């Protein structure tokens, strides 16, 4: 599990809202599951800020139990495929914007200008 410092950093970065729906009722979500992200290693890959985001508890549960929600989560970057890097895979926010998440706890919005 992420440290209290990392949790605070994520809630501040994500402004305490769900990336999926904008709800203020959120939980910390691992884009790459802890079991698949080397959580037992010294580097704690799964608990890096780029691998964490805020999601509402309802959708967090759906991503694990519903194949269509899981596919949507993969398409939107809320879940990662094997081999995808959390720092290089953008995430979709409920307001229609796309973001890169850094391991320093920052979110960088992708704009048309940044794609040039």
C-alpha positions in Angstrom: 0.0 0.0 0.0 1.2 3.5 -0.7 2.6 5.6 2.2 0.5 8.4 3.7 2.8 10.8 2.0 2.1 9.3 -1.4 -1.6 9.1 -0.8 -1.7 12.8 0.1 0.3 13.6 -3.0 -2.1 11.6 -5.2 -5.3 13.2 -3.8 -3.8 16.7 -4.2 -2.6 16.0 -7.7 -6.0 14.5 -8.8 -7.9 17.3 -6.9 -9.7 14.5 -5.0 -12.0 13.6 -7.9 -12.6 10.4 -9.8 -10.8 10.2 -13.2 -13.8 8.1 -14.5 -16.8 10.2 -13.4 -15.7 13.3 -11.4 -17.2 12.0 -8.1 -15.6 13.4 -4.9 -16.0 10.0 -3.3 -12.7 8.3 -4.3 -10.1 5.7 -3.5 -6.5 5.2 -4.6 -6.4 2.9 -7.6 -3.3 1.0 -8.9 -3.2 1.2 -12.7 -1.0 -1.9 -12.7 -2.2 -4.3 -10.0 0.1 -4.6 -7.0 0.6 -8.3 -7.7 1.8 -7.5 -11.3 3.8 -4.4 -10.4 6.6 -5.7 -8.2 5.1 -4.4 -4.9 7.4 -6.7 -2.9 10.5 -5.2 -4.4 12.6 -2.5 -2.8 11.5 0.0 -5.5 7.8 -0.5 -4.9 6.9 -0.1 -8.5 3.2 -0.4 -7.9 3.2 2.5 -5.4 4.9 5.0 -7.6 2.7 8.1 -8.2 2.5 7.4 -12.0 0.8 4.1 -11.3 -1.8 5.6 -8.9 -4.9 7.7 -9.5 -8.2 8.5 -7.8 -11.2 6.5 -8.9 -14.6 6.2 -7.3 -15.2 2.9 -5.3 -18.0 1.9 -7.7 -15.9 1.9 -10.8 -12.9 0.5 -9.0 -14.9 -2.6 -8.2 -16.3 -2.8 -11.8 -12.9 -2.8 -13.3 -12.1 -6.0 -11.5 -15.5 -7.7 -12.0 -16.9 -6.6 -15.4 -15.1 -7.3 -18.7 -16.5 -4.2 -20.4 -15.4 -1.9 -17.6 -12.0 -3.5 -17.7 -11.7 -2.9 -21.5 -12.8 0.7 -21.0 -10.2 1.1 -18.3 -7.5 -0.2 -20.6 -8.5 2.2 -23.4 -8.5 5.1 -21.0 -5.2 4.3 -19.3 -6.8 3.6 -15.9 -5.5 0.1 -16.2 -2.2 -0.9 -17.8 -1.5 -3.8 -20.1 1.6 -5.9 -19.5 4.6 -4.0 -20.7 3.0 -0.6 -20.6 4.9 2.0 -18.6 2.8 4.1 -16.3 4.9 7.2 -17.1 4.4 6.8 -20.9 0.7 5.8 -20.9 -1.7 8.7 -20.7 -4.9 8.7 -18.7 -8.2 10.1 -19.6 -10.0 12.4 -17.2 -13.8 12.6 -17.0 -13.7 16.2 -18.4 -12.4 15.0 -21.7 -8.7 15.8 -21.1 -5.7 13.4 -21.3 -2.8 13.5 -18.9 0.6 12.0 -18.3 1.3 11.1 -14.6 4.9 11.4 -13.4 6.7 9.6 -10.6 7.2 13.1 -8.9 3.4 13.3 -8.3 2.7 15.7 -11.1 0.1 15.6 -13.9 0.9 17.0 -17.3 -2.0 17.7 -19.5 -1.6 16.7 -23.1 -2.5 19.5 -25.5 -2.4 19.8 -29.3 0.7 22.0 -28.7 2.5 19.2 -26.7 1.9 16.7 -29.5 4.0 18.8 -32.0 
